[in-house]
């Protein structure tokens, strides 16, 4: 029993004691080098009912103290009021100004003076691993907006935390908040940004831009608005980076962009067998290639990109306007190293998607590689780099996958190409579109589009570039058996989305959206597409019939065989405008009505849905005019009949009166 007690003390009691803060108040000194402060026992659980305090003092009393919480896991449950918490005060006493109290948020703080009091409080209930934070002394810096000049910030071995401007008032004019970030050293370094927090910006309110240099004349890396996160990490090509936060005159605003700024040493140890790695997530990372150089030779290091999610692929996009070429080019390998196949060079193409979770960038020449700005992320593989062929079939509805059935979001940065091909050379391909890829109410396309070509390549005649604005058609038909479709989306906002429906139709039986027909005295015939065979599904045919001046149009349905529920039907209007006032009627099923316009124009619209189709219709039409002689003859006949009627009535009355007088005389 005594041995058991000894083991219990050694394994449990001793461990518990090690997780208490001793002493309860400690003094620490902040230097230029980053140091770490841990909760008692971290990463094991801390103890209950503790009050731990640390007073951190800057080694140079003219400097400030900066703290970054790198890990925070305190006992907390939904609805609680932070019974276990971490507190920061701007000074060295309990009465100093409270900066922040947190139990869930990994924050970054900066003091106004050379002292900081950190307090860690736990209650009597639950425990957790605790916290880890880094602290160091810094020169004071201002990150507020100067509307009259660019604010210059120098970054050294310790990071800066840049709070881009927060506004809560109505702007009276356009406002540019410019920040020039530069390295404190002259070493071969780059400026690196990590986006910690951000607000969405409506594009008509402003935008956020980053340039690879000292000012906005340097190469543009990123221009952003909308609501999705613009980037996760961003690295410049050298010692300078320029940020512009642009706001336009608008209503009351509140924006915040919090960025961690560090420097990246470009000198590295690398070889073909020891390649630097860059981890990617679904959020975009922007960087300049070459990212690193060999220590002494200054020769370019290759770079391996890999997806944190191994089920995803790598998407790489060249942001630079001019790619490197020739001996300055960069080879792209589709895999873990150079043993995998080459999928191209950055000069040949702007966008690459790997077939695995790895991709390698390797310079053609280590000495002369040109700097290229690249945007990279991990993506769910939605389409291959090559053109994908899909069969279009009669009366079979199919959809392209990328933006089909999208309601609130669809993938960014798509560049997918499909060749739709009908089974028969005598058929055509027809597509029908639903939804939109722009803001509701927009009247022009922007970054998200679907382009249709009348053939099997982008050099084929353009049919249309579609995004769903009100003025655009929603149905397109090729003239031959092939149609190329290219779907592109940008890095910014997703809208309602679109469904791209496709199927095959007969070339001979298809109809134009609007067909103009001249009616004359001869009887002519109007039929459904492909009659007497089945008409194509999703048919929508508009016929404008025009008779000579002074004539009317007469339409007689000879044969009709359509859906009885009128899901497929023909509507007829008196004139060329489709409105309720001009509506003459419709027919469907086996109806055989007749219609007559009051003027010289008649509008006929045949529409069919995507389900069943039957035999269609056959109708005759002609122009009709009642001549003036016909009106005179009718008038004369009318007058003669009227006179004869009056004479007859007069004779009858006369005979009746004469007879009555004779009868009275006899009496």
C-alpha positions as CSV (number, residue, x, y, z in Angstrom):
1,X,0.0,0.0,0.0
2,X,2.9,2.4,0.8
3,X,4.4,1.7,-2.6
4,X,1.1,2.6,-4.3
5,X,0.9,5.9,-2.4
6,X,4.4,6.7,-3.5
7,X,3.6,6.0,-7.1
8,X,0.4,8.1,-6.9
9,X,2.4,11.0,-5.5
10,X,5.1,10.8,-8.2
11,X,2.7,10.4,-11.2
12,X,-0.2,12.5,-10.2
13,X,0.4,14.9,-7.3
14,X,3.9,15.9,-8.6
15,X,2.4,16.5,-12.0
16,X,-0.4,18.7,-10.6
17,X,2.1,20.8,-8.7
18,X,4.1,21.3,-11.9
19,X,1.0,22.9,-13.5
20,X,0.7,25.7,-10.9
21,X,2.2,29.1,-11.4
22,X,5.0,29.5,-8.9
23,X,5.5,32.3,-8.0
24,X,2.1,33.9,-8.7
25,X,3.8,37.1,-9.9
26,X,6.8,36.9,-12.2
27,X,8.9,39.6,-14.0
28,X,10.0,39.2,-17.6
29,X,12.2,41.3,-19.9
30,X,11.2,41.9,-23.6
31,X,14.1,42.2,-26.0
32,X,14.4,42.4,-29.8
33,X,14.3,38.6,-29.9
34,X,10.9,36.9,-29.7
35,X,10.3,35.0,-26.5
36,X,7.6,32.6,-25.5
37,X,5.3,32.7,-22.4
38,X,3.3,29.6,-21.6
39,X,0.4,28.8,-19.3
40,X,1.4,26.5,-16.4
41,X,2.0,23.0,-17.7
42,X,1.3,23.8,-21.3
43,X,0.4,21.9,-23.5
44,X,-1.0,19.7,-20.6
45,X,-4.0,21.1,-18.8
46,X,-3.6,23.9,-16.3
47,X,-5.0,23.8,-12.7
48,X,-8.3,25.2,-11.4
49,X,-8.5,28.2,-9.1
50,X,-5.3,29.9,-10.2
51,X,-4.3,33.6,-10.5
52,X,-1.0,33.9,-12.5
53,X,0.5,37.3,-13.2
54,X,3.5,38.4,-15.3
55,X,4.9,41.9,-15.7
56,X,6.8,42.3,-19.0
57,X,9.2,45.3,-19.2
58,X,10.9,46.4,-22.4
59,X,14.7,46.3,-22.2
60,X,14.8,49.7,-23.9
61,X,12.3,51.9,-22.0
62,X,11.8,54.1,-25.1
63,X,10.3,51.1,-27.0
64,X,6.9,49.4,-26.8
65,X,5.9,45.8,-26.2
66,X,4.1,43.7,-28.8
67,X,2.4,40.4,-28.0
68,X,0.9,37.7,-30.3
69,X,-1.1,34.8,-29.0
70,X,-0.1,31.8,-31.1
71,X,-2.2,29.2,-29.3
72,X,-5.3,29.6,-27.0
73,X,-7.4,26.8,-25.6
74,X,-9.2,27.7,-22.4
75,X,-12.1,26.0,-20.8
76,X,-15.2,27.6,-22.3
77,X,-18.7,26.5,-23.1
78,X,-21.4,28.3,-25.1
79,X,-23.1,31.0,-23.2
80,X,-20.4,31.3,-20.5
81,X,-18.8,34.6,-19.5
82,X,-15.1,33.6,-19.8
83,X,-14.6,32.1,-16.3
84,X,-11.1,31.2,-17.4
85,X,-9.4,34.1,-19.2
86,X,-6.3,35.9,-20.2
87,X,-6.0,39.7,-19.5
88,X,-3.7,42.4,-20.7
89,X,-3.1,45.8,-19.1
90,X,-1.0,48.7,-20.4
91,X,1.3,49.1,-17.4
92,X,2.7,47.2,-14.5
93,X,-0.2,47.4,-11.9
94,X,-3.7,46.0,-11.5
95,X,-5.0,49.5,-12.0
96,X,-3.3,50.0,-15.4
97,X,-5.5,50.6,-18.5
98,X,-7.2,47.4,-19.6
99,X,-6.2,46.6,-23.2
100,X,-8.0,43.3,-23.8
101,X,-9.5,40.3,-22.0
102,X,-10.0,37.1,-24.0
103,X,-10.8,33.5,-23.6
104,X,-11.4,32.4,-27.3
105,X,-9.8,35.0,-29.6
106,X,-6.1,34.8,-30.6
107,X,-5.3,38.5,-30.5
108,X,-2.3,40.7,-31.1
109,X,-1.7,43.8,-28.9
110,X,0.8,46.6,-28.7
111,X,1.4,48.7,-25.6
112,X,1.6,52.5,-25.4
113,X,4.4,52.3,-22.9
114,X,7.3,50.0,-21.9
115,X,5.3,47.8,-19.5
116,X,2.7,45.1,-19.9
117,X,0.8,43.1,-17.2
118,X,-0.5,39.7,-18.2
119,X,-3.0,38.0,-15.9
120,X,-4.3,34.4,-16.2
121,X,-7.4,33.6,-14.2
122,X,-9.0,30.1,-13.8
123,X,-12.1,29.1,-11.9
124,X,-13.1,25.9,-10.0
125,X,-14.8,24.0,-12.8
126,X,-13.0,22.8,-16.0
127,X,-9.5,22.9,-17.3
128,X,-7.8,22.9,-20.7
129,X,-4.3,23.1,-22.3
130,X,-4.0,26.9,-21.9
131,X,-2.1,29.4,-24.0
132,X,1.2,30.2,-25.7
133,X,2.1,33.7,-26.6
134,X,5.2,35.5,-28.1
135,X,6.4,38.9,-26.9
136,X,9.2,41.3,-27.9
137,X,10.1,45.0,-27.8
138,X,9.5,47.2,-30.9
139,X,9.8,50.8,-32.1
140,X,6.4,52.4,-32.0
141,X,4.6,52.6,-35.4
142,X,1.4,54.1,-36.6
143,X,-1.0,52.1,-38.8
144,X,-3.8,54.6,-39.0
145,X,-4.7,56.2,-42.4
146,X,-3.0,59.4,-43.6
147,X,-5.3,60.7,-46.4
148,X,-2.6,63.1,-47.6
149,X,0.5,60.9,-48.0
150,X,1.6,57.3,-48.0
151,X,2.5,56.1,-44.5
152,X,5.9,54.3,-44.5
153,X,6.4,51.3,-42.1
154,X,9.6,49.5,-41.6
155,X,9.6,45.8,-40.6
156,X,12.5,44.0,-39.1
157,X,13.0,40.6,-37.4
158,X,9.7,40.9,-35.5
159,X,6.3,41.2,-37.2
160,X,4.2,44.3,-37.5
161,X,0.4,44.1,-37.2
162,X,-1.2,46.5,-39.6
163,X,-4.8,47.6,-38.9
164,X,-6.0,49.1,-42.2
165,X,-8.4,52.0,-41.7
166,X,-11.6,51.7,-39.8
167,X,-14.3,54.2,-40.8
168,X,-17.7,54.9,-39.2
169,X,-18.6,58.1,-40.8
170,X,-19.9,59.3,-44.2
171,X,-17.1,60.1,-46.6
172,X,-17.3,63.5,-48.3
173,X,-14.8,62.7,-51.0
174,X,-12.8,59.8,-52.5
175,X,-10.1,58.6,-50.0
176,X,-6.9,56.7,-50.6
177,X,-5.1,55.2,-47.6
178,X,-1.6,54.2,-48.8
179,X,1.0,52.2,-47.0
180,X,4.6,51.7,-48.1
181,X,6.1,48.7,-46.2
182,X,9.9,48.3,-46.4
183,X,12.5,46.1,-44.9
184,X,14.7,47.6,-42.1
185,X,17.7,45.6,-43.5
186,X,19.4,45.7,-46.8
187,X,19.6,41.9,-46.9
188,X,18.0,40.0,-49.7
189,X,14.5,39.7,-48.2
190,X,10.9,39.8,-49.3
191,X,7.8,41.3,-47.5
192,X,5.3,38.7,-46.4
193,X,1.6,39.4,-45.5
194,X,-0.8,37.1,-43.6
195,X,-4.4,38.3,-43.6
196,X,-5.9,37.8,-40.1
197,X,-9.2,39.6,-40.4
198,X,-11.1,41.5,-43.1
199,X,-14.4,43.1,-44.0
200,X,-16.2,42.8,-47.3
201,X,-16.2,45.8,-49.7
202,X,-18.9,46.4,-52.2
203,X,-17.2,47.2,-55.5
204,X,-19.0,50.5,-56.0
205,X,-17.8,51.5,-52.5
206,X,-14.0,50.9,-53.1
207,X,-11.3,48.3,-53.4
208,X,-8.1,47.0,-51.9
209,X,-4.9,46.8,-54.0
210,X,-1.3,45.5,-53.4
211,X,1.7,46.4,-55.6
212,X,5.1,44.7,-55.8
213,X,7.2,47.8,-55.1
214,X,7.4,51.3,-53.5
215,X,4.3,52.8,-55.0
216,X,1.2,52.2,-57.2
217,X,3.4,52.4,-60.3
218,X,4.9,49.0,-59.4
219,X,3.5,45.8,-60.8
220,X,0.0,45.1,-59.5
221,X,-0.2,41.8,-57.5
222,X,-3.8,42.0,-56.4
223,X,-6.9,44.2,-56.7
224,X,-9.9,43.0,-54.7
225,X,-13.4,43.8,-53.7
226,X,-16.6,41.7,-53.0
227,X,-17.0,39.4,-50.0
228,X,-14.7,36.4,-50.1
229,X,-11.3,36.4,-48.5
230,X,-8.8,37.9,-51.0
231,X,-5.8,35.9,-49.9
232,X,-4.3,34.0,-47.0
233,X,-0.6,34.7,-47.6
234,X,1.1,37.1,-50.0
235,X,4.9,37.6,-50.5
236,X,6.6,40.3,-52.6
237,X,9.6,39.8,-54.9
238,X,11.8,42.2,-52.9
239,X,12.2,44.6,-50.0
240,X,9.2,46.8,-50.8
241,X,5.4,46.4,-50.9
242,X,2.7,49.0,-51.4
243,X,-0.9,48.7,-50.2
244,X,-3.7,51.0,-51.2
245,X,-7.1,51.0,-49.5
246,X,-9.4,53.1,-51.8
247,X,-12.9,54.3,-50.7
248,X,-15.3,56.3,-52.7
249,X,-17.9,58.9,-51.4
250,X,-20.7,56.8,-50.0
251,X,-22.9,56.1,-46.9
252,X,-21.7,55.3,-43.4
253,X,-19.0,52.6,-43.5
254,X,-17.1,50.4,-41.2
255,X,-14.1,48.5,-42.5
256,X,-11.2,46.6,-40.9
257,X,-8.3,44.8,-42.5
258,X,-5.8,43.3,-40.0
259,X,-2.6,42.1,-41.6
260,X,0.5,40.5,-40.0
261,X,3.7,41.8,-41.8
262,X,6.9,39.9,-41.6
263,X,10.1,39.6,-43.7
264,X,11.2,36.4,-45.5
265,X,14.9,35.7,-46.0
266,X,15.3,34.7,-49.6
267,X,18.7,33.1,-49.1
268,X,18.3,29.3,-48.6
269,X,20.0,26.0,-48.9
270,X,18.5,24.0,-51.8
271,X,19.2,21.6,-54.6
272,X,17.3,19.4,-57.0
273,X,17.0,16.8,-54.2
274,X,16.3,19.3,-51.4
275,X,13.4,21.4,-52.7
276,X,11.7,24.1,-50.7
277,X,8.0,23.5,-50.0
278,X,5.1,25.8,-50.0
279,X,1.8,24.6,-48.4
280,X,-1.4,25.7,-50.0
281,X,-5.0,25.8,-48.9
282,X,-8.2,26.7,-50.7
283,X,-7.6,30.4,-49.9
284,X,-5.3,32.0,-52.5
285,X,-1.5,32.5,-51.8
286,X,0.3,35.1,-53.9
287,X,4.1,34.9,-54.2
288,X,6.9,35.9,-56.5
289,X,9.0,33.2,-58.2
290,X,11.9,32.7,-57.7
291,X,11.0,32.7,-54.0
292,X,14.5,31.7,-52.8
293,X,18.1,31.7,-53.9
294,X,21.0,29.4,-53.0
295,X,23.1,30.9,-50.2
296,X,26.3,31.9,-52.0
297,X,25.8,31.3,-55.7
298,X,22.5,33.3,-55.9
299,X,21.2,30.6,-58.2
300,X,17.5,30.1,-58.3
301,X,15.9,27.4,-56.0
302,X,13.1,25.2,-57.4
303,X,9.9,25.2,-55.4
304,X,7.4,22.4,-54.6
305,X,3.8,23.4,-54.1
306,X,1.6,20.9,-52.2
307,X,-2.0,20.9,-51.1
308,X,-2.7,20.6,-47.4
309,X,-5.7,18.5,-48.4
310,X,-4.1,15.6,-50.2
311,X,-7.4,14.8,-52.1
312,X,-7.2,18.2,-53.9
313,X,-5.1,19.5,-56.8
314,X,-2.9,22.5,-57.2
315,X,-4.2,25.4,-59.3
316,X,-1.5,27.8,-60.5
317,X,-2.1,31.1,-62.2
318,X,0.5,33.6,-63.6
319,X,-0.6,37.0,-62.4
320,X,2.2,38.9,-64.2
321,X,1.2,40.6,-67.4
322,X,4.3,39.2,-69.1
323,X,5.5,35.7,-68.4
324,X,9.1,34.7,-68.5
325,X,10.2,33.0,-71.7
326,X,13.3,31.4,-73.3
327,X,16.2,30.8,-70.9
328,X,14.3,32.9,-68.3
329,X,11.3,30.4,-68.4
330,X,10.1,28.1,-65.6
331,X,9.2,24.5,-66.2
332,X,6.1,23.1,-64.4
333,X,6.2,19.5,-63.3
334,X,2.9,17.6,-62.6
335,X,3.9,15.9,-59.4
336,X,6.3,15.6,-56.4
337,X,9.6,16.2,-58.3
338,X,11.2,16.2,-61.7
339,X,10.7,12.5,-62.2
340,X,7.0,13.4,-63.0
341,X,5.9,14.6,-66.4
342,X,6.3,18.2,-67.6
343,X,2.9,19.9,-68.1
344,X,4.3,23.0,-69.6
345,X,6.1,26.3,-68.9
346,X,4.9,29.5,-67.4
347,X,5.6,31.2,-70.8
348,X,3.2,28.9,-72.6
349,X,0.2,29.2,-70.4
350,X,-1.3,31.3,-67.7
351,X,-3.2,28.6,-65.7
352,X,-2.2,25.1,-64.8
353,X,-4.0,22.5,-62.7
354,X,-2.1,19.4,-61.4
355,X,-3.5,15.9,-61.5
356,X,-2.2,15.3,-57.9
357,X,-1.7,17.3,-54.7
358,X,1.9,18.3,-55.8
359,X,3.4,20.6,-58.4
360,X,7.1,21.6,-58.9
361,X,8.4,24.9,-60.4
362,X,11.9,24.5,-61.8
363,X,13.9,27.2,-63.6
364,X,15.1,26.4,-67.1
365,X,18.3,28.3,-66.2
366,X,19.3,28.9,-62.6
367,X,21.1,32.1,-63.6
368,X,18.6,34.1,-65.6
369,X,15.1,33.3,-64.4
370,X,12.8,36.3,-64.5
371,X,10.6,37.2,-61.6
372,X,7.0,36.1,-62.1
373,X,4.0,36.9,-59.8
374,X,2.0,33.7,-59.1
375,X,-1.4,33.0,-57.5
376,X,-1.7,29.4,-56.2
377,X,-4.3,27.5,-54.2
378,X,-5.6,23.9,-53.6
379,X,-8.8,23.1,-55.5
380,X,-11.3,20.3,-55.8
381,X,-10.6,19.1,-59.3
382,X,-13.7,20.1,-61.3
383,X,-12.3,19.9,-64.8
384,X,-9.2,18.7,-66.5
385,X,-6.8,21.0,-68.3
386,X,-7.8,19.3,-71.6
387,X,-11.0,19.8,-73.5
388,X,-13.6,17.3,-72.3
389,X,-16.0,15.9,-74.9
390,X,-19.6,15.2,-74.0
391,X,-22.3,13.6,-76.2
392,X,-25.5,15.6,-77.0
393,X,-28.5,13.2,-77.4
394,X,-32.0,13.7,-78.8
395,X,-34.6,14.3,-76.2
396,X,-32.2,13.6,-73.3
397,X,-31.5,16.6,-71.0
398,X,-28.0,16.8,-69.6
399,X,-26.1,19.5,-67.7
400,X,-22.6,20.7,-67.6
401,X,-21.3,20.2,-64.0
402,X,-19.3,23.3,-63.0
403,X,-22.1,25.8,-62.3
404,X,-25.1,23.5,-62.5
405,X,-27.6,23.8,-59.7
406,X,-25.5,26.4,-58.0
407,X,-27.7,28.5,-55.6
408,X,-25.4,30.7,-53.4
409,X,-21.9,29.8,-54.5
410,X,-19.9,28.1,-57.2
411,X,-16.1,27.5,-57.7
412,X,-13.8,30.4,-58.3
413,X,-11.0,30.5,-60.9
414,X,-12.6,28.0,-63.2
415,X,-11.3,27.7,-66.8
416,X,-13.2,24.6,-68.1
417,X,-13.7,23.8,-71.7
418,X,-16.2,21.2,-73.1
419,X,-16.9,20.0,-76.6
420,X,-20.5,19.2,-77.0
421,X,-21.0,16.8,-80.0
422,X,-24.2,15.5,-81.5
423,X,-24.4,11.8,-82.3
424,X,-25.4,12.4,-85.9
425,X,-23.7,14.7,-88.4
426,X,-27.2,15.9,-89.5
427,X,-28.0,17.1,-86.0
428,X,-27.1,20.4,-84.2
429,X,-26.3,21.0,-80.5
430,X,-28.7,23.3,-78.5
431,X,-28.0,24.7,-75.1
432,X,-30.5,26.4,-72.7
433,X,-29.4,28.6,-69.8
434,X,-30.9,29.4,-66.4
435,X,-29.6,31.7,-63.6
436,X,-27.1,34.5,-63.8
437,X,-23.4,35.1,-63.2
438,X,-23.6,38.8,-62.4
439,X,-25.3,41.0,-59.8
440,X,-29.1,41.2,-60.1
441,X,-29.8,44.3,-62.2
442,X,-26.4,44.3,-64.0
443,X,-26.5,45.0,-67.7
444,X,-23.0,43.8,-68.7
445,X,-20.8,40.8,-68.0
446,X,-17.7,41.1,-65.9
447,X,-15.5,38.3,-64.5
448,X,-17.7,35.2,-64.8
449,X,-18.8,34.2,-68.3
450,X,-19.8,31.2,-70.4
451,X,-18.7,31.4,-74.1
452,X,-20.1,29.4,-76.9
453,X,-18.3,28.7,-80.2
454,X,-20.0,27.3,-83.4
455,X,-17.5,24.5,-83.9
456,X,-14.8,22.5,-82.1
457,X,-12.3,25.2,-81.2
458,X,-11.9,28.7,-79.9
459,X,-11.1,29.8,-83.5
460,X,-14.6,28.7,-84.6
461,X,-17.2,31.5,-85.1
462,X,-18.3,33.0,-81.8
463,X,-22.0,32.3,-81.0
464,X,-22.2,34.3,-77.7
465,X,-20.5,35.2,-74.4
466,X,-23.2,34.8,-71.8
467,X,-23.5,35.8,-68.1
468,X,-27.3,36.2,-67.7
469,X,-27.9,39.9,-68.1
470,X,-31.5,40.7,-69.1
471,X,-30.7,41.6,-72.7
472,X,-29.1,38.2,-73.5
473,X,-30.8,35.2,-75.1
474,X,-31.0,32.0,-73.0
475,X,-30.9,29.5,-75.8
476,X,-28.3,29.0,-78.5
477,X,-28.0,26.4,-81.3
478,X,-25.0,25.4,-83.4
479,X,-25.3,25.2,-87.2
480,X,-23.4,21.9,-87.2
481,X,-23.0,18.9,-84.9
482,X,-20.4,20.5,-82.6
483,X,-20.3,23.3,-80.1
484,X,-17.4,24.4,-77.9
485,X,-18.3,25.7,-74.4
486,X,-15.8,27.6,-72.2
487,X,-16.7,28.4,-68.6
488,X,-14.6,31.0,-66.8
489,X,-15.0,32.4,-63.3
490,X,-12.7,34.9,-61.5
491,X,-11.3,35.0,-58.0
492,X,-14.0,37.3,-56.6
493,X,-17.7,37.0,-55.8
494,X,-20.0,34.2,-56.7
495,X,-23.6,35.0,-57.8
496,X,-26.8,33.0,-58.3
497,X,-25.0,30.5,-60.5
498,X,-26.2,29.0,-63.8
499,X,-27.5,25.7,-65.1
500,X,-26.2,24.8,-68.6
501,X,-28.6,22.4,-70.2
502,X,-27.7,20.7,-73.5
503,X,-29.2,18.2,-76.0
504,X,-29.3,17.5,-79.8
505,X,-31.8,18.8,-82.3
506,X,-32.2,18.2,-86.0
507,X,-30.4,20.8,-88.1
508,X,-33.2,21.0,-90.6
509,X,-36.0,21.1,-88.0
510,X,-34.6,23.7,-85.8
511,X,-36.0,27.2,-85.9
512,X,-34.6,30.7,-85.6
513,X,-35.6,32.7,-82.5
514,X,-37.6,35.1,-84.8
515,X,-38.8,34.2,-88.3
516,X,-40.3,36.9,-90.5
517,X,-43.0,35.7,-93.0
518,X,-44.9,37.6,-95.6
519,X,-48.6,36.7,-96.0
520,X,-50.2,37.2,-99.5
521,X,-53.4,36.1,-101.3
522,X,-51.9,32.6,-101.8
523,X,-52.4,30.0,-99.1
524,X,-49.1,29.2,-97.4
525,X,-48.2,26.8,-94.6
526,X,-46.6,27.1,-91.2
527,X,-45.5,24.0,-89.4
528,X,-43.7,23.1,-86.1
529,X,-40.0,22.4,-86.4
530,X,-39.2,19.1,-88.1
531,X,-42.9,18.4,-88.9
532,X,-44.2,15.7,-89.6
533,X,-41.5,14.2,-87.2
534,X,-41.3,15.2,-83.5
535,X,-40.4,18.8,-82.8
536,X,-37.3,19.3,-80.6
537,X,-37.7,19.6,-76.9
538,X,-37.3,23.2,-75.5
539,X,-38.4,24.6,-78.8
540,X,-39.2,28.3,-78.8
541,X,-40.1,29.7,-82.2
542,X,-41.4,33.2,-82.9
543,X,-43.1,33.9,-86.2
544,X,-43.9,37.4,-87.3
545,X,-46.6,37.4,-90.1
546,X,-47.1,40.6,-92.1
547,X,-49.8,41.1,-94.7
548,X,-49.8,44.0,-97.3
549,X,-51.3,47.3,-96.2
550,X,-55.0,47.2,-96.0
551,X,-55.1,43.4,-95.5
552,X,-55.5,41.2,-92.5
553,X,-53.9,37.9,-91.7
554,X,-56.0,34.7,-91.5
555,X,-54.6,31.6,-89.8
556,X,-56.3,28.3,-89.9
557,X,-55.0,25.3,-88.0
558,X,-55.2,22.2,-90.2
559,X,-53.6,19.6,-87.9
560,X,-52.5,19.7,-84.3
561,X,-50.9,17.1,-82.0
562,X,-49.3,18.5,-78.9
563,X,-49.5,17.9,-75.1
564,X,-53.0,18.0,-73.8
565,X,-51.9,19.9,-70.7
566,X,-50.7,22.7,-72.9
567,X,-47.1,22.5,-71.6
568,X,-46.4,22.7,-75.4
569,X,-48.6,25.3,-77.1
570,X,-48.9,28.0,-79.7
571,X,-50.0,31.5,-78.8
572,X,-51.4,34.0,-81.2
573,X,-51.3,37.9,-80.9
574,X,-53.0,40.6,-82.9
575,X,-50.0,42.7,-84.0
576,X,-46.3,42.1,-83.3
577,X,-46.3,42.9,-79.5
578,X,-46.8,40.2,-76.9
579,X,-49.2,41.6,-74.4
580,X,-52.6,40.9,-72.9
581,X,-54.4,43.5,-75.0
582,X,-53.3,41.8,-78.3
583,X,-53.9,38.2,-77.1
584,X,-56.1,36.4,-79.6
585,X,-55.8,32.9,-78.0
586,X,-53.8,29.7,-78.0
587,X,-54.1,26.1,-79.0
588,X,-52.6,22.8,-77.9
589,X,-53.6,19.1,-77.9
590,X,-55.6,18.4,-81.0
591,X,-57.4,21.8,-81.2
592,X,-58.0,23.3,-84.7
593,X,-59.0,26.9,-84.2
594,X,-58.9,29.8,-86.7
595,X,-57.6,33.3,-86.0
596,X,-57.9,36.6,-87.8
597,X,-56.0,39.8,-87.1
598,X,-57.5,43.3,-87.2
599,X,-54.5,44.8,-88.9
600,X,-51.8,43.7,-91.2
601,X,-49.6,41.9,-88.5
602,X,-49.9,38.7,-86.5
603,X,-47.5,37.3,-83.9
604,X,-47.3,33.5,-83.4
605,X,-45.2,31.9,-80.6
606,X,-44.6,28.1,-80.4
607,X,-43.0,26.9,-77.2
608,X,-42.3,23.4,-75.9
609,X,-40.8,22.3,-72.6
610,X,-38.0,19.8,-71.9
611,X,-40.1,16.8,-71.4
612,X,-42.3,14.9,-73.9
613,X,-43.0,16.0,-77.5
614,X,-45.4,14.7,-80.0
615,X,-46.3,15.3,-83.7
616,X,-46.5,19.1,-83.7
617,X,-48.8,21.2,-85.9
618,X,-49.6,22.3,-89.5
619,X,-51.5,25.6,-90.2
620,X,-52.3,27.6,-93.2
621,X,-52.2,31.4,-93.5
622,X,-53.0,34.0,-96.1
623,X,-53.7,37.8,-96.5
624,X,-57.3,38.8,-97.0
625,X,-58.9,42.1,-98.1
626,X,-62.5,42.9,-98.6
627,X,-62.8,45.0,-101.9
628,X,-64.9,48.2,-102.3
629,X,-67.3,46.6,-104.9
630,X,-68.2,44.0,-102.4
631,X,-69.2,46.8,-100.0
632,X,-71.3,48.6,-102.7
633,X,-73.1,45.4,-103.7
634,X,-73.8,44.6,-100.1
635,X,-75.2,48.2,-99.6
636,X,-77.4,48.0,-102.8
637,X,-78.8,44.6,-101.7
638,X,-79.4,46.0,-98.3
639,X,-81.3,49.0,-99.7
640,X,-83.4,46.9,-102.1
641,X,-84.3,44.5,-99.4
642,X,-85.3,47.4,-97.1
643,X,-87.5,49.0,-99.9
644,X,-89.2,45.7,-100.7
645,X,-89.9,45.2,-97.1
646,X,-91.5,48.7,-96.8
647,X,-93.5,48.2,-99.9
648,X,-94.8,44.8,-98.7
649,X,-95.8,46.2,-95.4
650,X,-97.5,49.2,-97.1
651,X,-99.5,46.9,-99.4
652,X,-100.6,44.7,-96.6
653,X,-101.8,47.7,-94.5
654,X,-103.6,49.1,-97.6
655,X,-105.4,45.9,-98.3
656,X,-106.4,45.5,-94.7
657,X,-107.9,49.0,-94.5
658,X,-109.9,48.7,-97.8
659,X,-111.3,45.4,-96.7
660,X,-112.3,46.9,-93.3
661,X,-114.1,49.8,-95.0
662,X,-116.1,47.5,-97.3
663,X,-117.1,45.4,-94.3
664,X,-118.4,48.5,-92.4
665,X,-120.4,49.7,-95.5
666,X,-122.2,46.4,-95.7
667,X,-123.2,46.6,-92.1
